[in-house]
Amino acid sequence: MSGPAPEVSDVAIAAPDTGMLGGLAWILQRVNAAVFAVSMGALLVASLILTGSVLMRYFFKVPTDWQDEASVFLIVGAVFLSGAYVQSYRGHVGIEALASVLPPHLNRMRRWACDVVSGLFCTFFAWKSWTLFHEAWAEGQTTSSAWAPPLWIPYGLMAAGMTLLAVQIALQVLAVDASAGRK
C-alpha cells in the first residue's frame, strides 16, 4: 500500500453500518486503532533498547543481558497485536494474480474462501496460544536467561493478537454473508 494510512473511520471493514455486525465493526475499529498505536510505540521502544544496548557495549564495554528478550517481547507484541488492524485494510501479503483474471463474483467467492480458511487457522492458533499462556502462567515458566522474564507475557500477546485477528476475519466473513443475503 502506498500513501498515508487511512483514518479509523475509513477502515475497509465490509460490515453494515447498523445492527450487531455494525456495532462490532465500530468497536473493533477502535480497538484495532488503539492496539496499532501501542504497537508502533512498542517497536519504537524496542529499537531504542537495541540501539542503547549496542552503544553501551561499544563505547562503555557494559554488557546488557536483558535487552534481547525485552526487544523480542515488544516485537512479538507489536507484530501479533497489529495483525487485526492490517487485516481490516486487507493489507496482508496476498497473491492478486487471480483477482485480476477472475470475474468479480468468482473473485468474491475466492476472497471469502480464503477468509474462511484463514479464519479457521487463526482461531486454532489463538486457541493454542491461549493454552500456552495458561501453562506458562500456571507453572510460572520463565525464559532461561539470567533476567528470566515470565513466558506468559509473549504468549499472552500472541493469544490476544490472534484472537483479535480471528474476530476481524470472522467479521469480514459474516459481512460478506450478510451482504449476500440482502441482494
Secondary structure, 3 states (H helix, E strand, C coil): CCCCCCCHHHCCCCCCCCHHHHHHHHHHHHHHHHHHHHHHHHHHHHHHHHHHHHHHHHHHCCCCCCHHHHHHHHHHHHHHHCHHHHHHCCCCCCCCHHHHHCCHHHHHHHHHHHHHHHHHHHHHHHHHHHHHHHHHHHHCCECCCCCCCECHHHHHHHHHHHHHHHHHHHHHHHHHHHHHHHC
